[in-house]
């Protein structure tokens, strides 16, 4: 009994500190989520083909497929997803079932809150400002952010994901330009403050985006050194949501197009919403 009390006294401060950390992190998640949701335009413009008439032909096909004429241009999107997340390598994938929810507000930011099931459970959130993950819901295993490398890497992610789930955020305008790559690929470049990211969008004959690729600032390599390296995603299972045609299956990973590529992220979307959108 005395030993148990001594152990409790010894570890109680550490446990209390971890729980407080968890509470503060979840509060930060909610605050950032609310900040991004508030960026949804109250009275959005309505999509018309004339808005993209001057763009390269593959880009016109992309917008013609993903946004129906007359659709309000909601630039903030929420995504609920299941699927699999790899906690391993190409040689030992170690996929774990995952559940996640995300808000995407390009070019301002995103929050992706995830948890795995089975094995050693991992949970936490990724955003334009931080990466915070824990095992068993409490013990930190990753805590990054607040530096230029993380900011640049995160910006690449949410610009790339805009091409997947938020086409309205990539319409031509201040900070957004398009150019031709080839017959079926157009490159969108998004500039925001000191950040800039180019993303290649490849479409099929109908304009359906089938592949998104870009050079991402990342240290997901054997040297653990931040550098530009290919990242990419393939999309399928397109469904209509509020006038948008968006993919409900996405596979993505680092070193896309090389022999070292494997999809560490396999998302099966369950719902897509536009916060603040009127029925």
Buried (B, 14 or more C-beta within 10 A) or exposed (E): EEEEEEEEEEEEEEEEEBEEBBEEBBEBBEEBBEBBBEBBBEEBEEBEEEBBEEBBEBBBBBBBBBBEEEBBBBBBBBBEBBBBBBBEEEEEBEBBEBBBBBBBBBBBBBBBBBBBEEEEEBBBBBBBBBBBBBBEEEEBEBEBBEEEBBBBBBBBBBBBBBBBBBBBBBBBEEEBBBEEBEEBBBBBBBBBEEBBBBBBBBBEEEBBBBBBBBBBBBBBEEEEEBEEBBBBBBBEEBEEBBBBBBBBBBBBBBBBEEEBBBBBBBBEBEEBBBBBBEE
